[in-house]
Amino acid sequence: MRNKLEASESSGRTDAEITLDDGRKYVGLMQMGKARLEDYKKATNTSFTQEQFKNDPELQDKVGDWHLADIDKAIDALGEEAKAYNRDGLSAAAHIAGKPAMKKFVQYKGKYNPSDQLGTSAQDYYD
């Protein structure tokens, strides 16, 4: 699943970068934004910039491992509701839309389906 996610997000390039119209920047294999990197830094008591992250493939792997494990915890917290869904699909939906949106996606049986600025929806990533 991770390999597919990285291929989709960055074509497997650790130096991949995109800046959205609103100025938010996403970098690296999994196209991590500043907010998610802040989540990691807070959880692990570490410090680095988004540029340092982009230029450090080892750090990208560490953050990627943490990111997917954190999403797994959110899926587990849904209990029985999540069992009707493909776990990898839910992980991908949480990656693109965030954990709260993935939770709503499950609770509303796919009828809650937010899209990012590029038009990619939670359902697109789930599929």
One Martini backbone bead per residue (centre of mass of N, CA, C, O) as a GRO file, in nm:
protein
  127
    1MET     BB    1   0.059   0.063  -0.022
    2ARG     BB    2   0.291   0.261   0.006
    3ASN     BB    3   0.397   0.239  -0.283
    4LYS     BB    4   0.138   0.347  -0.415
    5LEU     BB    5   0.133   0.617  -0.272
    6GLU     BB    6   0.410   0.718  -0.368
    7ALA     BB    7   0.351   0.697  -0.670
    8SER     BB    8   0.108   0.894  -0.667
    9GLU     BB    9   0.244   1.145  -0.524
   10SER     BB   10   0.580   1.123  -0.657
   11SER     BB   11   0.694   0.890  -0.835
   12GLY     BB   12   0.929   0.818  -0.615
   13ARG     BB   13   1.015   1.112  -0.520
   14THR     BB   14   1.190   1.280  -0.271
   15ASP     BB   15   1.187   1.581  -0.435
   16ALA     BB   16   0.906   1.637  -0.434
   17GLU     BB   17   0.690   1.926  -0.535
   18ILE     BB   18   0.412   2.135  -0.410
   19THR     BB   19   0.222   2.438  -0.477
   20LEU     BB   20  -0.044   2.591  -0.387
   21ASP     BB   21  -0.247   2.862  -0.424
   22ASP     BB   22  -0.234   2.907  -0.092
   23GLY     BB   23   0.091   2.805  -0.030
   24ARG     BB   24   0.091   2.522   0.014
   25LYS     BB   25   0.328   2.261   0.092
   26TYR     BB   26   0.445   1.957  -0.075
   27VAL     BB   27   0.664   1.678   0.021
   28GLY     BB   28   0.788   1.406  -0.110
   29LEU     BB   29   0.681   1.088  -0.134
   30MET     BB   30   0.397   1.178   0.044
   31GLN     BB   31   0.330   1.470   0.052
   32MET     BB   32   0.409   1.665   0.295
   33GLY     BB   33   0.286   1.880   0.519
   34LYS     BB   34   0.324   2.095   0.771
   35ALA     BB   35   0.104   1.984   0.962
   36ARG     BB   36   0.200   1.685   0.967
   37LEU     BB   37   0.487   1.747   1.061
   38GLU     BB   38   0.395   1.867   1.330
   39ASP     BB   39   0.274   1.612   1.442
   40TYR     BB   40   0.538   1.454   1.448
   41LYS     BB   41   0.710   1.645   1.621
   42LYS     BB   42   0.527   1.629   1.867
   43ALA     BB   43   0.529   1.310   1.902
   44THR     BB   44   0.878   1.309   1.889
   45ASN     BB   45   1.045   1.555   1.971
   46THR     BB   46   1.115   1.723   1.706
   47SER     BB   47   1.333   1.903   1.455
   48PHE     BB   48   1.230   2.055   1.141
   49THR     BB   49   1.211   2.125   0.818
   50GLN     BB   50   1.071   2.092   0.516
   51GLU     BB   51   1.341   2.098   0.364
   52GLN     BB   52   1.485   1.883   0.529
   53PHE     BB   53   1.285   1.663   0.466
   54LYS     BB   54   1.317   1.662   0.154
   55ASN     BB   55   1.652   1.603   0.195
   56ASP     BB   56   1.553   1.326   0.377
   57PRO     BB   57   1.487   1.002   0.322
   58GLU     BB   58   1.496   0.886   0.612
   59LEU     BB   59   1.288   1.078   0.733
   60GLN     BB   60   1.060   1.005   0.541
   61ASP     BB   61   1.037   0.714   0.645
   62LYS     BB   62   0.972   0.776   0.941
   63VAL     BB   63   0.720   0.947   0.887
   64GLY     BB   64   0.568   0.737   0.721
   65ASP     BB   65   0.545   0.526   0.943
   66TRP     BB   66   0.396   0.704   1.145
   67HIS     BB   67   0.158   0.791   0.970
   68LEU     BB   68   0.040   0.502   0.922
   69ALA     BB   69   0.015   0.426   1.223
   70ASP     BB   70  -0.177   0.659   1.296
   71ILE     BB   71  -0.401   0.571   1.105
   72ASP     BB   72  -0.445   0.291   1.224
   73LYS     BB   73  -0.552   0.396   1.494
   74ALA     BB   74  -0.802   0.537   1.371
   75ILE     BB   75  -0.927   0.282   1.258
   76ASP     BB   76  -0.944   0.119   1.522
   77ALA     BB   77  -1.135   0.333   1.666
   78LEU     BB   78  -1.392   0.249   1.484
   79GLY     BB   79  -1.416  -0.047   1.473
   80GLU     BB   80  -1.676  -0.198   1.326
   81GLU     BB   81  -1.715   0.014   1.100
   82ALA     BB   82  -1.436  -0.058   0.948
   83LYS     BB   83  -1.492  -0.364   0.855
   84ALA     BB   84  -1.648  -0.274   0.577
   85TYR     BB   85  -1.354  -0.196   0.497
   86ASN     BB   86  -1.070  -0.119   0.341
   87ARG     BB   87  -0.782  -0.049   0.493
   88ASP     BB   88  -0.614   0.077   0.265
   89GLY     BB   89  -0.835   0.271   0.177
   90LEU     BB   90  -0.849   0.427   0.445
   91SER     BB   91  -0.558   0.518   0.446
   92ALA     BB   92  -0.577   0.681   0.183
   93ALA     BB   93  -0.806   0.869   0.271
   94ALA     BB   94  -0.651   0.989   0.514
   95HIS     BB   95  -0.416   1.104   0.357
   96ILE     BB   96  -0.585   1.306   0.173
   97ALA     BB   97  -0.815   1.411   0.412
   98GLY     BB   98  -0.788   1.286   0.683
   99LYS     BB   99  -0.896   1.151   0.972
  100PRO     BB  100  -1.173   1.293   1.011
  101ALA     BB  101  -1.272   1.232   0.719
  102MET     BB  102  -1.255   0.926   0.735
  103LYS     BB  103  -1.460   0.895   0.959
  104LYS     BB  104  -1.696   1.023   0.798
  105PHE     BB  105  -1.687   0.829   0.561
  106VAL     BB  106  -1.780   0.592   0.737
  107GLN     BB  107  -2.032   0.707   0.886
  108TYR     BB  108  -2.152   0.795   0.576
  109LYS     BB  109  -2.094   0.574   0.364
  110GLY     BB  110  -1.933   0.778   0.145
  111LYS     BB  111  -2.097   1.061   0.142
  112TYR     BB  112  -1.837   1.160   0.259
  113ASN     BB  113  -1.632   1.345  -0.004
  114PRO     BB  114  -1.364   1.494  -0.008
  115SER     BB  115  -1.158   1.741  -0.172
  116ASP     BB  116  -0.900   1.861  -0.313
  117GLN     BB  117  -0.764   2.112  -0.505
  118LEU     BB  118  -0.724   1.885  -0.746
  119GLY     BB  119  -0.993   1.677  -0.711
  120THR     BB  120  -0.925   1.469  -0.496
  121SER     BB  121  -1.078   1.210  -0.340
  122ALA     BB  122  -1.138   0.986  -0.102
  123GLN     BB  123  -1.255   0.777  -0.299
  124ASP     BB  124  -1.021   0.769  -0.494
  125TYR     BB  125  -0.820   0.659  -0.280
  126TYR     BB  126  -0.973   0.417  -0.188
  127ASP     BB  127  -0.980   0.287  -0.485
   0.00000   0.00000   0.00000
